[in-house]
Each structure stands twice: as structure tokens, then as C-alpha cells.
Amino acid sequence: MAQFGHSVAYAILFSPKVGFKVVDLPCFVFLVHVFSFRSGLFKLVLSTLLTIDISFLSFSNLDPLTETYGIPFYLQYLAHWPEYFIVAEAPGGELMGYIMGKAEGSVAREEWHGHVTALSVAPEFRRLGLAAKLMELLEEISERKGGFFVDLFVRVSNQVAVNMYKQLGYSVYRTVIEYYSASNGEPDEDAYDMRKALSRDTEKKSIIPLPHPVRPEDIE
């Protein structure tokens, strides 16, 4: 189970059958949603202004196409956008997966949006719809923050992920040339910038695709 830092102690459990329940927990704070989930229940743990031992996240990053970041990077997200850091645990406490993101952009230019920085599901918990549920929660957070859209970057070679995002309503907004740095002498890889319009973008202007690719330095 994830080890959390010290803070005020409480948790909120939610179930469609039992409603909300406040539970005392020693030494940490988190918000827990319990969802009915095919073969049983799983918990979605929304970290709330806490310090977390990030090392446990690496266990879900076994796929070579999944980005793994340093601890300072994760802590930066927890400090600035804690509501966008969602961890899913199985009933036994095993890490199932997580999603992390942020809110950014300009309201004046109608570019204020939610961004998916990382989405990862451990191999043994895939094909259960968990990635879709995590994406849904991040989109709901972005809706509440008044975002015009949600976007993400994905390797052009990762067709499994590209197809999944398309099934979730995302489309390719633009191609970013050599967005992903390669190692071992391999060439850098292009990325798709994929977007999904939210309800604030009534005309869906944010997802009109660009006719030409861009470079990483052209991205604000």
C-alpha cells in the first residue's frame, strides 16, 4: 500500500449503495471513492495536499512506453495540482494504476484546459476499464475548473494508446515533431497532441486540427 506523509487524519468513503462516510485514519489525509467494478470493488484515492512516497508508482510503469519521472517531478504535481493526482488501489491495497495532470493555459484566449501528464495501469489490472475511469475523473475535475478542453501527448507509435483515447472521444489536434527524446542512438519520436472538448467549448473550436506539424519549442 502507498505510504503517505503526515497531515490531518480523515478520509471520505463513497459507495453507490452506502453513500458518504467519514472514517478516521491516523497520520494522513486522502479522499477515497469506492466504485462497483465488474468482479468486485476498487478504490480511487485522490491525494489531497499530502506528501507521498512516490516510489510505489514505479510498480505500474513496467510498460516501456510508459514515462517514469523523478521524485521531484511527482512532488511538484502534488504540491501544485493535488486534485489532479489520482491513485487507484485494489481492495487488498495493491496499486492498480494512477493518473496525474494539471490545469494550464489562458482563459482570455480560450485555452484554459486540463492536461494529462501521465496515465498508467499495472499489467495485471488492464482490460478492466480502469484507464477510462481515471480519464473520466480527470475530465470531471477539468470541467469544474472551467476548462475548454483536456489534452495529452502520446507517442505516434503507441497505437494501442492512440486507439484507446479515440474511443474515449479524443482526436489528434496536431503532430509534435521529435517530442520524445530517444536513447541508444535511436531517432527522437514524434507525438500526437490529442484533445477532447469540454462543455465550455460549445463550438468545439479547441479541437479543430492544425494543418501542419509543430516542434516542441512552438508549444506554449
N, C-alpha and C positions, 0 to 999 in steps of 0.2 A: 504494500500500500504506500501511496505517496506520503512523504514526511513533510509536514507543514511547519512554518515558523510560528512564533508566539504572537498572540493577539487576543482580543476579547472572545469569549467562548460562547458560540451558539451555532446552530445550523437549522435550516428550514427544509423539511422533507415534504415532497408533494407526490401524491398519487391520485389518479383519476377517481379512485374509489374512496380514499380516506381524506382527501383534501390536504390542507396545510397543517403541519405540526412542528412546533418549536422544540428542539432537542438540545440539551446542554452537552457540550463537548469540551474537554479540557485543552487549553493552550492553543487553539487555532480557530479560525473562522472560515467557513465556506458555505456556499448555498448549494443545496442538493436537490435535483429533480429526479424523481423515480418514475420511469415510463414502463408501461406494458410493452414487451418486446419479444414477439414470436414465442421462443421457448421459455421465457421467464421474464425477469426484471433486470434492468441495468440502471446504474446511477450516472447522471451527468453532474459533475462537480464544477460549479462556477466559482473560481477563486475570487475573493473579494479583499483587496488591499492586504495581501499577505506575502510573506517571503516563503518561497517554495524550494525544496530540494529538487532541482531540475534534472539531476542525473537519471531519475527514473524514466524520463521521457525517451531516452535513447533506446529503451527496450522495444518501442513501437516503430523505430526508424531502421528496421532491418532491410527494407527495400532500397536498392542502390539509387533509385530515382527520388527518394525522399531526402530533403535537405536536413542536415543536422547542424545546429548553431552552437556557439559557445554560451556558457552560462551567463555572462554579462548581457548578451543579446536577449535571452529569455527574461532576465530580470528587468531589463528596460521596458519590455512589454507589460510585465506585471505591474510596474510602477506607474506607467502612463495610461495603459488601457486594460485594467484588470477585468473589466466586464467582457472583453473580447478573448479572454483566456479560459477555455472550457475543456475540462478533462473528464473522460468517461471511464468509469470503473465497473467491473463485473461485481455481482453480489459477494464474491469471495475476496474482493479487494484487488483483483488483477487489473492492470492497466489495459484498457481496450483501445483507446486512442485519444486524440486531442485535436483541438483547433485553436489557432491563435491569430489575431488580426489587430486592426487599428482603424481609427477614423481619421480621415485626412482630406485635403483639398480645399477649394474655395466655394463658399456659398454664393458669393456675388456672380461667379462665372458658372454656377450650377454644376460644380464639380465636386461638391462635398459628398463623400462616399465612404463606405466600409470597404476595407481591403483584407483579403485572406492572405496572411503571410505563410502559414503552414497548416496542412491538414494531414494527419497520419492515423492509420488504423493498424493495429498489430495483426500480423498474418493470420493468426488463429481466430480472429474476430471479424474477418472480412466476409463479404457477401451476405451481410445481415441487415444492411440498410443504415448502418451507423454513420457512415460518412454523410449521407443525405440528411440525417437528423442533426448532425453537428453544423452542417451548412445552413440548415433551416433556422437554427438558433442564432447563428451569426447574422443572418439576414434580418431576423426579427429585431435584434439589437440595433442594426443599422437603420431600420425603419423608425424605431423610437428616437433615434438621434437625428432624424430628418434627412437622411442621405438620399441622394438621387439615384444611386446605383451601388452595386457591390462588384468589385473586380478582383482578379487574381492573375498570376503568371504561371504558366505550365510549359514544360519542355515540348517542342513540336514533335519529338519522337515518342512521347508518352501518350500514345493513342488511347490506352485504357482510361487514363485520367481525362483526356480531352472528351472522349465519348460520354463519360460519366457526367462531366459538367454540362455538356449539351443536353443530356437527359434531364438535368436539374434546371434547365432554362437559360443557360449561359450561351453566349455566341462570341465568336472571335471579333474583337474590336480592331486589333492591329497586330502586326508581327514586329517583334523587337529583335533586331539583328544582334547575334552574339551576346545575348543577355546572360547566359550561363557560362561561367568560366570552366574550362576543361583541365584535366591533369594528364600526365604521362604523354605529353606531346600531341594529344588529340585536339582537333579544332574546337573552338568555342561553339556553343549550340544556341540556336535561335529559340525564342519563346513566343507563345501566343499570349497576348493580353486579352483575357476573356471577361465579359461583363454581363450583368443581369440588371435590368432597370427595376427600380423600386417604385412604389405608388406615387411618390412625389414627382417623378418624371412622367407626367401624364402623356406626353407626346413621344416618349422613348427616344429623345434626341441623343441621350448619352451612349446609346449602343449602335448608332449609325457607324458602320465600319469605315476606317480610313482607307483610301485607295492605294496607299503606298506604305512600305515598312518604315520603321524609325530605328534609331540607335539608342542605346541606354542613356546617353547624355542628353537626349531630347525629351526624356521623361522627367516631369517635374516631381 
